[in-house]
């Protein structure tokens, strides 16, 4: 089953959900602000997809990202440190984060969703 971590008030999450619904893709929605992914899951995903880099998983447009100057910290951050932060504050995660046993995407780009989720 596809797990869709999004934020109800996020326009990008809403666009991605509409795309999934329009293409009849079954998924389970979880609000990543109310209930962020578990640290263990984040570690597993960031390890499996580490070729994308830690920055791929971060919401680089978020207030906390800028306030905490994470742009400067990410290059030396460990997967465990990043996962700990994200599991405590779901707004740090680039949304939507969509994952199943074989795939993972962060953010919404229609062509990537077509190639990954159809």
Backbone as a chain_set.jsonl record, in Angstrom:
{"seq": "XXXXXXXXXXXXXXXXXXXXXXXXXXXXXXXXXXXXXXXXXXXXXXXXXXXXXXXXXXXXXXXXXXXXXXXXXXXXXXXXXXXXXXXXXXXXXXXXXXXXXXXXXXXXXXXXXXXXXX", "coords": {"N": [[0.842, -1.197, 0.0], [0.498, 2.203, -0.801], [1.821, 4.892, 0.971], [0.955, 8.119, 1.831], [2.315, 10.952, 2.856], [1.316, 13.97, 3.8], [0.251, 17.421, 4.021], [-2.621, 18.945, 5.043], [-3.135, 21.664, 4.639], [-1.37, 22.436, 2.736], [-0.725, 23.493, -0.513], [0.682, 22.101, -2.48], [0.601, 19.46, -1.546], [-2.152, 19.077, -1.738], [-2.524, 19.269, -4.535], [-1.055, 17.032, -5.358], [-2.483, 14.958, -4.121], [-4.913, 15.212, -5.478], [-4.041, 14.537, -8.038], [-3.338, 11.839, -7.595], [-5.865, 10.802, -6.903], [-7.331, 11.405, -9.264], [-6.056, 9.686, -11.01], [-6.735, 7.285, -10.027], [-5.165, 6.032, -8.06], [-4.542, 4.108, -5.334], [-4.088, 4.969, -1.934], [-2.861, 5.571, 1.387], [-3.513, 8.185, 3.497], [-1.595, 10.312, 5.577], [-1.297, 12.877, 7.866], [1.486, 14.765, 7.967], [2.197, 16.757, 9.69], [0.542, 16.629, 11.95], [1.074, 13.993, 12.646], [4.051, 13.02, 12.301], [6.277, 10.96, 10.26], [7.792, 8.005, 11.693], [10.974, 7.979, 13.352], [12.577, 5.725, 12.796], [11.527, 4.851, 10.353], [12.129, 7.034, 8.707], [14.93, 6.958, 8.819], [15.35, 4.497, 7.525], [14.338, 5.092, 4.92], [15.935, 7.295, 4.154], [18.398, 6.099, 4.144], [18.107, 4.055, 2.223], [17.641, 5.608, -0.043], [19.856, 7.257, -0.22], [21.456, 8.192, -2.234], [20.158, 10.349, -3.278], [20.616, 12.375, -1.567], [20.522, 14.16, 1.572], [19.264, 16.638, 1.521], [17.209, 16.371, -0.315], [15.044, 15.383, 1.12], [14.248, 17.421, 2.77], [12.134, 20.22, 3.513], [12.894, 22.842, 1.989], [11.885, 25.358, 1.802], [10.65, 26.013, 4.09], [9.841, 27.701, 7.218], [11.244, 26.978, 9.6], [13.442, 25.655, 8.543], [14.849, 27.756, 7.364], [15.145, 29.459, 9.62], [16.679, 27.905, 11.385], [18.958, 27.723, 9.936], [19.503, 25.496, 8.292], [20.467, 24.929, 5.771], [23.199, 25.305, 5.866], [23.888, 23.349, 7.692], [23.085, 20.797, 6.828], [24.979, 19.531, 5.013], [26.881, 18.361, 6.754], [25.422, 16.825, 8.41], [24.207, 13.814, 9.954], [22.367, 10.907, 8.859], [20.842, 9.928, 10.956], [20.633, 12.176, 12.647], [19.188, 13.938, 10.987], [16.831, 12.444, 10.636], [15.896, 12.359, 13.266], [15.284, 15.084, 13.742], [13.27, 15.513, 11.767], [11.339, 13.667, 12.534], [10.4, 14.837, 14.787], [9.381, 17.257, 13.947], [7.278, 17.586, 11.527], [6.947, 19.546, 9.576], [9.41, 20.045, 8.558], [9.831, 18.226, 6.594], [9.926, 17.646, 3.117], [7.104, 18.028, 1.183], [4.536, 16.487, -0.772], [5.528, 13.45, 0.906], [5.772, 10.446, -0.515], [5.463, 6.999, -0.397], [6.196, 3.528, -0.94], [6.855, -0.017, -0.831], [8.797, -0.207, -2.83], [9.325, 2.322, -3.937], [9.917, 5.902, -3.61], [8.975, 9.248, -3.325], [9.537, 12.752, -2.981], [7.923, 15.828, -2.719], [6.039, 17.269, -5.471], [5.913, 16.516, -8.753], [4.465, 16.25, -11.777], [5.354, 14.566, -13.934], [7.2, 12.903, -12.68], [5.561, 11.639, -10.803], [3.901, 10.266, -12.598], [5.724, 8.464, -13.764], [6.465, 7.041, -11.521], [4.246, 6.298, -9.85], [2.171, 5.261, -11.391]], "CA": [[0.0, 0.0, 0.0], [1.21, 3.477, -0.876], [1.606, 5.799, 2.101], [1.062, 9.496, 1.374], [2.492, 11.881, 3.97], [1.09, 15.317, 3.305], [-0.252, 18.413, 4.958], [-3.907, 19.353, 4.476], [-3.124, 23.08, 4.284], [-0.307, 22.648, 1.741], [-1.277, 23.428, -1.869], [1.381, 21.048, -3.225], [0.015, 18.193, -1.093], [-3.505, 18.983, -2.31], [-2.38, 18.975, -5.973], [-0.593, 15.649, -5.488], [-3.611, 14.07, -3.776], [-5.867, 15.279, -6.592], [-3.463, 13.736, -9.114], [-3.483, 10.418, -7.212], [-7.291, 10.474, -7.007], [-7.713, 11.444, -10.687], [-5.462, 8.522, -11.681], [-7.233, 6.104, -9.307], [-4.073, 5.404, -7.325], [-4.943, 3.892, -3.943], [-3.068, 5.35, -0.973], [-3.286, 5.879, 2.745], [-3.046, 9.532, 3.816], [-1.213, 10.637, 6.952], [-0.881, 14.274, 7.997], [2.836, 14.705, 8.535], [2.343, 17.756, 10.747], [-0.101, 16.048, 13.127], [1.711, 12.709, 12.967], [5.208, 12.813, 11.407], [6.776, 9.581, 10.182], [8.679, 7.576, 12.782], [12.404, 8.143, 13.105], [13.098, 4.498, 12.192], [11.131, 4.836, 8.945], [12.916, 8.058, 8.024], [16.292, 6.423, 8.676], [15.29, 3.46, 6.487], [14.175, 5.722, 3.608], [17.102, 8.124, 3.826], [19.503, 5.179, 3.873], [17.836, 3.39, 0.943], [17.699, 6.594, -1.127], [20.888, 8.242, 0.131], [22.021, 8.768, -3.451], [19.443, 11.607, -3.544], [21.114, 13.372, -0.627], [19.597, 14.52, 2.65], [18.501, 17.834, 1.169], [16.023, 15.919, -1.046], [13.966, 15.103, 2.057], [13.933, 18.615, 3.552], [11.323, 21.316, 3.007], [13.863, 23.939, 1.989], [11.163, 26.628, 1.803], [9.983, 26.158, 5.378], [10.332, 28.714, 8.159], [12.247, 26.44, 10.515], [14.63, 25.373, 7.73], [15.587, 29.016, 7.265], [15.461, 29.977, 10.959], [17.749, 27.087, 11.977], [20.077, 27.744, 9.007], [19.782, 24.098, 7.955], [21.236, 24.876, 4.522], [24.607, 25.189, 6.243], [24.091, 22.185, 8.574], [22.782, 19.521, 6.164], [26.139, 18.823, 4.457], [27.629, 17.598, 7.769], [24.436, 16.138, 9.249], [24.055, 12.377, 9.737], [21.0, 10.456, 8.59], [20.164, 9.819, 12.255], [20.308, 13.536, 13.099], [18.112, 14.448, 10.129], [15.618, 11.691, 10.946], [15.432, 12.807, 14.58], [14.655, 16.399, 13.559], [12.049, 15.391, 10.98], [10.329, 12.913, 13.29], [9.886, 15.751, 15.804], [8.726, 18.388, 13.285], [6.925, 17.168, 10.173], [7.052, 20.64, 8.61], [10.754, 20.015, 7.977], [9.841, 17.243, 5.508], [9.399, 18.099, 1.832], [5.827, 17.359, 1.002], [4.273, 15.273, -0.003], [6.437, 12.312, 0.878], [4.95, 9.303, -0.916], [6.366, 5.846, -0.313], [5.733, 2.14, -0.797], [7.995, -0.909, -0.618], [9.813, -0.086, -3.878], [9.509, 3.678, -4.443], [9.75, 7.044, -2.715], [9.099, 10.571, -3.93], [9.291, 13.926, -2.143], [7.472, 16.908, -3.57], [5.127, 16.851, -6.532], [6.14, 16.839, -10.157], [3.549, 15.334, -12.462], [6.062, 13.548, -14.725], [7.797, 11.942, -11.739], [4.45, 10.832, -10.293], [3.484, 9.359, -13.676], [6.727, 7.401, -13.913], [6.645, 6.298, -10.273], [3.04, 5.821, -9.163], [1.17, 4.622, -12.27]], "C": [[0.879, 1.249, 0.0], [0.823, 4.331, 0.323], [1.904, 7.215, 1.622], [1.136, 10.387, 2.61], [2.371, 13.287, 3.41], [0.584, 16.219, 4.415], [-1.503, 19.012, 4.326], [-3.918, 20.808, 4.003], [-2.09, 23.423, 3.222], [-0.883, 22.475, 0.332], [-0.602, 22.325, -2.699], [0.837, 19.674, -2.834], [-1.375, 18.009, -1.698], [-3.449, 18.641, -3.799], [-1.983, 17.515, -6.174], [-1.71, 14.661, -5.158], [-4.642, 14.046, -4.897], [-5.351, 14.434, -7.751], [-3.644, 12.247, -8.819], [-4.943, 9.985, -7.381], [-7.743, 10.419, -8.461], [-7.19, 10.24, -11.457], [-5.793, 7.207, -10.967], [-6.122, 5.306, -8.63], [-4.506, 5.32, -5.856], [-3.784, 4.253, -3.014], [-3.702, 5.582, 0.39], [-2.675, 7.233, 3.096], [-2.699, 9.642, 5.296], [-0.734, 12.078, 6.98], [0.471, 14.307, 8.688], [3.1, 15.789, 9.571], [1.745, 17.22, 12.049], [0.612, 14.786, 13.599], [2.878, 12.453, 11.997], [5.6, 11.338, 11.331], [7.709, 9.286, 11.351], [10.138, 7.73, 12.36], [12.98, 6.928, 12.382], [12.759, 4.422, 10.704], [11.951, 5.846, 8.146], [14.355, 7.585, 7.807], [16.334, 5.388, 7.548], [15.211, 4.091, 5.098], [15.404, 6.532, 3.215], [18.329, 7.273, 3.533], [19.321, 4.537, 2.495], [18.021, 4.345, -0.238], [18.765, 7.658, -0.867], [21.577, 8.842, -1.081], [21.342, 10.091, -3.825], [19.929, 12.738, -2.634], [20.063, 13.737, 0.418], [18.719, 15.701, 2.274], [17.213, 17.478, 0.436], [14.821, 15.78, -0.125], [13.489, 16.344, 2.822], [13.053, 19.601, 2.791], [12.189, 22.572, 3.073], [13.198, 25.315, 1.96], [10.495, 26.915, 3.146], [10.634, 27.183, 6.294], [11.438, 28.171, 9.05], [13.549, 26.123, 9.776], [15.5, 26.625, 7.647], [16.044, 29.511, 8.635], [16.64, 29.22, 11.594], [18.985, 27.002, 11.073], [20.494, 26.325, 8.591], [20.546, 23.949, 6.641], [22.719, 24.671, 4.813], [24.896, 23.895, 7.01], [23.928, 20.842, 7.865], [24.025, 18.811, 5.624], [26.927, 17.987, 5.483], [26.703, 16.796, 8.69], [24.411, 14.638, 8.929], [22.593, 12.071, 9.424], [20.209, 10.402, 9.894], [19.755, 11.191, 12.781], [19.148, 14.118, 12.294], [16.796, 13.759, 10.463], [15.032, 12.108, 12.295], [14.698, 14.141, 14.458], [13.307, 16.275, 12.862], [10.948, 14.643, 11.723], [9.704, 13.77, 14.39], [9.093, 16.909, 15.197], [8.482, 18.049, 11.823], [7.006, 18.269, 9.138], [8.446, 20.739, 7.998], [10.839, 19.096, 6.759], [9.247, 17.848, 4.241], [8.139, 17.312, 1.545], [5.298, 17.493, -0.413], [5.423, 14.281, -0.111], [5.538, 11.107, 0.601], [5.87, 8.1, -1.028], [5.587, 4.539, -0.339], [6.976, 1.275, -0.641], [9.123, -0.721, -1.638], [10.156, 1.341, -4.292], [9.351, 4.715, -3.336], [9.903, 8.32, -3.538], [8.837, 11.625, -2.856], [8.951, 15.073, -3.077], [6.546, 16.366, -4.641], [5.557, 17.422, -7.868], [5.367, 15.785, -10.933], [4.275, 14.235, -13.229], [6.687, 12.486, -13.812], [6.703, 11.051, -11.148], [3.988, 9.827, -11.352], [4.43, 8.189, -13.8], [6.836, 6.522, -12.681], [5.375, 5.616, -9.794], [1.968, 5.25, -10.073], [1.583, 3.216, -12.609]], "O": [[1.876, 1.325, 0.718], [-0.357, 4.472, 0.647], [2.973, 7.481, 1.074], [0.148, 10.557, 3.324], [3.22, 13.737, 2.64], [0.504, 15.83, 5.58], [-1.456, 19.525, 3.208], [-4.637, 21.145, 3.062], [-1.952, 24.588, 2.848], [-1.46, 21.433, 0.019], [-1.252, 21.69, -3.528], [0.634, 18.82, -3.696], [-1.732, 16.909, -2.121], [-4.232, 17.82, -4.277], [-2.513, 16.84, -7.056], [-1.865, 13.646, -5.837], [-5.181, 12.991, -5.229], [-6.116, 13.701, -8.378], [-4.056, 11.483, -9.693], [-5.217, 8.922, -7.938], [-8.457, 9.497, -8.855], [-7.798, 9.816, -12.439], [-5.214, 6.162, -11.26], [-6.133, 4.075, -8.626], [-4.796, 6.336, -5.224], [-2.638, 3.888, -3.274], [-4.913, 5.763, 0.516], [-1.46, 7.411, 3.004], [-3.418, 9.131, 6.155], [0.14, 12.459, 6.202], [0.592, 13.925, 9.852], [4.119, 15.748, 10.26], [2.351, 17.335, 13.114], [0.738, 14.542, 14.799], [2.714, 11.756, 10.996], [5.29, 10.56, 12.233], [8.329, 10.185, 11.918], [10.483, 7.627, 11.182], [13.78, 7.078, 11.458], [13.578, 3.992, 9.892], [12.411, 5.549, 7.043], [14.927, 7.79, 6.736], [17.244, 5.403, 6.719], [15.934, 3.677, 4.192], [15.86, 6.463, 2.074], [19.2, 7.678, 2.762], [20.259, 4.482, 1.7], [18.497, 3.944, -1.3], [18.599, 8.818, -1.247], [22.216, 9.889, -0.974], [21.893, 10.868, -4.605], [19.679, 13.913, -2.903], [18.862, 13.633, 0.168], [17.554, 15.758, 2.666], [16.223, 18.202, 0.547], [13.691, 16.033, -0.545], [12.433, 16.31, 3.453], [13.208, 19.791, 1.584], [12.211, 23.273, 4.085], [13.881, 26.332, 2.082], [9.848, 27.949, 3.312], [11.818, 27.493, 6.164], [12.461, 28.829, 9.237], [14.636, 26.303, 10.326], [16.715, 26.569, 7.831], [17.189, 29.932, 8.798], [17.488, 29.819, 12.256], [19.945, 26.3, 11.394], [21.681, 26.003, 8.546], [21.208, 22.933, 6.428], [23.408, 23.95, 4.091], [26.022, 23.399, 6.983], [24.557, 19.857, 8.251], [24.125, 17.592, 5.76], [27.573, 17.007, 5.11], [27.164, 16.163, 9.64], [24.575, 14.242, 7.775], [21.703, 12.878, 9.692], [19.041, 10.787, 9.932], [18.651, 11.352, 13.302], [18.235, 14.721, 12.858], [15.759, 14.414, 10.562], [13.813, 12.2, 12.445], [13.61, 14.305, 15.011], [12.317, 16.858, 13.306], [9.766, 14.947, 11.563], [8.611, 13.47, 14.871], [8.228, 17.48, 15.861], [9.368, 18.205, 10.983], [7.121, 17.986, 7.945], [8.635, 21.454, 7.014], [11.793, 19.169, 5.985], [8.195, 18.485, 4.283], [8.114, 16.086, 1.651], [5.569, 18.456, -1.13], [6.181, 14.275, -1.081], [4.651, 10.791, 1.394], [6.92, 8.163, -1.667], [4.47, 4.452, 0.171], [8.05, 1.797, -0.344], [10.276, -1.037, -1.348], [11.181, 1.557, -4.939], [8.753, 4.463, -2.291], [10.828, 8.456, -4.338], [8.03, 11.424, -1.949], [9.607, 15.27, -4.1], [6.297, 15.163, -4.714], [5.563, 18.634, -8.082], [5.586, 14.585, -10.768], [3.853, 13.079, -13.183], [6.695, 11.303, -14.15], [6.896, 9.843, -11.008], [3.715, 8.67, -11.034], [3.995, 7.045, -13.929], [7.258, 5.371, -12.783], [5.424, 4.461, -9.371], [0.939, 4.791, -9.579], [0.872, 2.521, -13.335]]}, "num_chains": 1, "name": "protein.A"}
